[in-house]
Amino acid sequence: MSQPLDLAALQASPAPASFKDAWQARLERWYAHPGLYRWSLRNPLTRWLTRRRTRQLFDLMAGFVHSQVLLGCVRLDLFRALHQAPANLDELARRTGLAPAVLQRLLLSAVALGLLEHRSHARYGLGPLGVPLAQHEGIAQMIEHNHLLYQDMQDPLQFLNNAWTGGMAEYWPYAHDKTPVHLPASEVDKFTRYSQLMAASQGFVVQEILSSYFFDEHRCVLDVGAGKGRFVSELAAHAPHLQFKMFDLPPVLALAREGLQAKGLTDRVALHPGSFLDDPLPEGADLITLVRVAHDHPDAVVRQILQKAHAALPVGGVLLLAEPMAQPEEEAGQAGASVDAYFHFYLLAMGAGRLRTPQELQTMMQEAGFTHVEQVPNAMPIHARILVGRKSQCLP
């Protein structure tokens, strides 16, 4: 390890330790009994549970193959091609240049995963999971980008002992190095690359925010870590009364300027280049937004950003923080656990950030001085959860 990692604040179980530990030890002995598996399959009341857990374990083992089937379909552009019209094996073989017998293995695997489906006349069409991949370019870009993560994790133990040294760390240099404000031209390509990916993949998060939070009370929004301005551009169309400030590194805002001009937003958006590690945040906004920023950075940096946001806001101003968050304790065992597993390793490969629970972030916001910190309900927490806090109107 080249730098220390932050430890998550684990919540204590509400059950007495002796009772819970004894019960879990007994369950473990039951599960390990050699006759339990045979008995559970014979019993119609338990057969479904044994089958489900067996399938879950197999899915864990086969997960890498599933991801590579998905990546293969993306690289062959099958989703967009079949969105235009279903096609048979020979047509797809001519289009992709793959031998039919080889391509058929990929297509049948994609059908099994719900990405494709069989159509009439021996054709293939989009399955229910393939339709979003044909419509949202950002998903395909993230799938292609994840190839870096898979390469880094070929040997998981070696990866755990040498994080921040692979392709993912190189892709996100700001997350683990102190990035200079002024860069040589040779380094600008890195910012162009990750800024484009951030903009393309941010759509779902943006829609969660716009559909869950009301902006009527605000007049000016400062977006910290604004990137190419995807969030600001969509919020500007959503709330025409708002003015905006964008804060990010100079090479990133240089990329944003052209897009803002094309959208006719230059009169509503002021650009403030700088680094939140070294510079204060600009004042004048009554709402500061942090969209997928905190989880990229260690605790000390997040606390610094939150303190600077508190200092930049007027009394009564609001901070809105939105990003993927760890599954809260009360939701343990739900489907979001697989999302947590993904982000724990993604952020480790990326730099020094980590996935935090809503409770952890709420505590950090309160420590920075924010009051009335609460979670805003939203429809798809898998994309992001939303926290808001206010700079108290009661002066000390």
N, C-alpha and C positions, 0 to 999 in steps of 0.2 A: 504494500500500500504506500502510495506517495504522499498521502495526506489523510488526516483523521476523518472518520465518518461520524455523523450525528446519530445518536440512538433514539429510537421512537419511545415515547412515553406510553408504556403499556398500562392498560386499565386493570385494576384488581377485580377478580371475580366477586360478585355479591354473595355467592354461596360460601359457607364456612369451609376453610381449607381442608380440614380432616374429612368432612362428608364428601366433598366433591372429589378429592383425590382417591378416596376409597371406592367411590362409585365408578370412576374412570378406570381404576385398576381392575375392578371386577369385570367391566365391559371388555377390557382388553383380554382378560383370560377367557371370556366367553368366545370372543372373535377368534382366538387362537386355538380353540379346541378343535381337534381334527374331525369330529363328527358333526360340528355345527353346520358346515357348508352342505353336507349331504342331507341333513335334516331340514335345513331351510329350503332346499329345492323340492323336497317331497311335500312340504307344508304349503298349501295354496295361499295361506295368509302371509307367509314370509317370502315366497318365491319371487315376487315382484321386486322386493328390496334387494335381494341377493343379485338378481339379474341387473338391476340398476347400478349397484356398486361395482359389479364386474365390468359393465360397460364403461363406467366412469374411469376405472383404472386402465382399461384398454385405450380409452381416448387420451389419457395422459401419455401413455407410451407412444401412441400414433400421432400425437399433436404436431411433431415436426414434419411428418409426411403431409399432414393436412395443410400446413402453412406453405409447403413447397408446391402442392397442387394449386393452391391459390396464386402463388407467385408465378407459376408456369402459365396459368390462364391469363394473368395480367400481362406478362411479357409477350404473349402471342396475340394480345388485344382481342381475345375471344368475346369478352362481355360486350364491348361496343359493336363488334361485328354481328353478333347474334341479336343484339338489340335492334339492328336494322332489319334483319330477317332471319328466321331459322335456316339451318343448313345441314346437309348430310355429311357423313364422314369423308367422302371423296372430295367434296367441295372444300371442306375445312383443311384437308391434307394438302390440296393444291395451294390454298391461301397461305398456309403456315410453312410449307416446305418440309413437313415431317412425314415419315412413312405412316400409312394408315394404321398398321398394326400397333405402332408405338403411340400414335396420337389417340387411338381408341382407349388405351389404358388411362390416359389423362382425362378424357371426356367421361368415361364411366366413373372414375374417381370423383370428378366434379359433380356428376349426377348424384352419387351416394352422399355427398356433402351438402346437397341442396343448392349448389351454385348453378347447375344446369339441370335440365329435365328433358325427357324424351318427348318428341312431338310426332305427329303423323308422318307417314312416308319415310320412316327411319331417319328423321331429322332431329337435330338438337336445338333447343331454345333456352332462354334464360330461366333459371329457377328462382324461387323467392329471395334467396340470398344473393343472386347474381344481379338482380335489377338495380340495387343501389350502387353497385360497382360500375355499372354502365352509365349511371347518371351523375355520379359525384367523382370528379377527377381527383379530389383530395384523398379519397380512400385508396385509390390505386397508387398514388404517390407515396402514401405511408406504407403500403405493402411492399413496394420496391425499396423504400428506405429501410425497412426492417431487415433487409438482407444483411446490412451492416451489423445489426445486433446478433443475428444468427451466426455470422462469421466469428464475431468476438466470443461467442459462447460455445464454440465447438468442443472445448474442454472446459466444463463449468468450474472445476476446481482451480485450474490455471487462471481462468477469468476472475474468480473471486480474489485471487492473490495478486492480480495485476490489473485492477480496474483503471480506467482512464488512459489506457495505452493503446486501444484498438481503433477501429474505423469510426465508431460512434463518437469517441472523444475528439477525434480529428474533425468530425463533422460539426460539432457544437463547441468551438474553441472558447466562447465567452463563458461557458459553464464551469470551466476548470482552470482557466488562466485569467490573469488580470489583463484585459484587452486594452491596448492603448487607444486613446481617442483619435489619433491621427495614424492612419495605416498606409503602408506602401501599396502601390497599385496591384502588386502581385497577391496581396491578401484580400483585396476587395471581393474577389470571386467567392471566397468562403461565405461572406455576408450575403451576397446575392443568392447563393445556393440555399442556405438555411432560411433566409427571409422568404423566398418563394415557397418553400415547403410549409412554413408556418402559416403563410397567407392561404395556401390551398387547403390545409387541413383544419383551419379554424372555423369553417362555416357552421358546423354543428354546435360548437360552443357558443358562437355568436347568436344563433337562433334561440338557444336555451336562455341566454341573458335577455334578449329582446322580448321574448314571450313571457318572462317571469318577473321582470322588474319594471316599475313605472318611473319614467324619467320626467314627468310633468313638473315636478317641484324644482328641477335643476335648470340652470342657465348656461353653465360652462363646464365641460368635462375635460380632465387631464388624463390621458391614457399613458401609463408608464410601461415602458417596454413595448411600444406601439407597433414595432415592425414596419411593414409596408402600408399599414393603415387599413387593413381589412375590417377590423371592428369599427374604427372611426367612420369609415365610408358607409357601412351599413347602418350604423346608428344615426348618421347624419340624414339618411333617407327616411329612417323610422321616426325621427324626432326633429323636424325642420327648424324648431325654435332654438336649438342648441348651438353654442359656439364650442370650439375644441382647441385643445393644446395636445401635441404629441411629443413625448420625451423618449429618446433612444440614442444609441451611439450614432455619431455623424455619418458613417458610411451607410447605415441602415436608413436613416432619414433621407439621405440623398436618393436612395431607391424609391422612397415613398413619394417624394416631391412630384415626380412625373405622373404617377397614378392619380394623385390628388388634383393636379392640373387637368388631366383628362376628364375627371368627373366634375369639374367646375367647383371645387371645394376650397380653392386657395383663399377666398375671402373669409371662410368660416374656420379655417384650421391654421394655427400658428405652430411652427416647428421649433422645438427646443432641443438641440443636440447636446449630449452630455452623457455621463456615466453615473448611475445612482450609487456606485461605490465611492465616488469622489466628490460629486457635485450635489448641491441642494436641489430639490425639485422646484420648478417654477410655481409661483403663487398665482392666485386669481381665479382658480376653478373651485366650484362648490361641490364637485364630485370627482374623485380620483378612482380610476379603474386599474386593477391588476389582473390581466387576463392571461392565464397560463405563464405566470412569471415566478411565483414563490416556489413552486416545486422544482425549479431548475437550480436552486441555490441552497447552501447550508443554512442552518438556523441563524447563525450570527448575521449573515447578510440579509435574511428575511426580516429579522428584527430591526436592522438598520433601515431597510426600505420602509417598513411600517412606521418607524419613528419619523422619518423624513416626510412621509405622506401626512402624518398627523400635524407636523409643523407647517406644512404648506397649505393646509385647509383652513378656511375661516371657521369661527365658532358656528356650530350647527352644520358644518360640512360633512359629507358622507364618503366613506371608502367602500368600494365594491370589489371583492376578490372572487374570481371564478377560475376553477381549474379542476382536473380530476383529483379526487380525494380518496383516502383509504376508507374502506367500509367501516362504519361505526360499529361499536360493540353490540348494540341492540339489533343489528342486521346480520349478525354472524351466521354463516351457513347459507346465505342467499347466493344468487348467481353472480353477484359482483365480486366474489372472492377470486375468480379467475382473472378479473381485471386488475385487482390488487397485485397478484403474482406477476403479471406482465409489467406493470409500472415500477414495482420494486427493482426489477433487474434493468429495465430500460433506463431509469434515472441513475442507477449505479454505473452503467456503461457510459452514460452521457457526461457525467461529471460528479459534483458533490451534492446535488440535490437529493430529495427523497419525497416519497409519498406520505402525506400527513393526513390525519383524521380531521374532520371538521372541528372536533373539540380542541385539538392541538392548535389549530389556526385561530380559533376563537380566543383561546388563552393568550396567544402571542399578540393578537390585536388589542386585547384588554390591557396587556402589559405595556403596549405602546401608547395607551391613553384613550383608546376608543371605548365608548359606552354603548349600551343598547345593541350589543353585537348579537346577531341572530342569523340563522340560516333561512334563505328564501327558498320555499318549495319550488321544484322544477320537475318537468315531466320525465327527463332522461338523465338521471344522475351519472350514468355510465360515461356521458360526454363531459360533464362538469357538475360540480355543486357550487352554490353561490352563497357567499357570506357578505353581510353588510354591517358596518359599524359607524357610529356617529361621533364627531368631536363635540363633546358635551357643551350645551349652552350655558351650563352652570359654571362660572369661573371659580377657581380655587380661592 
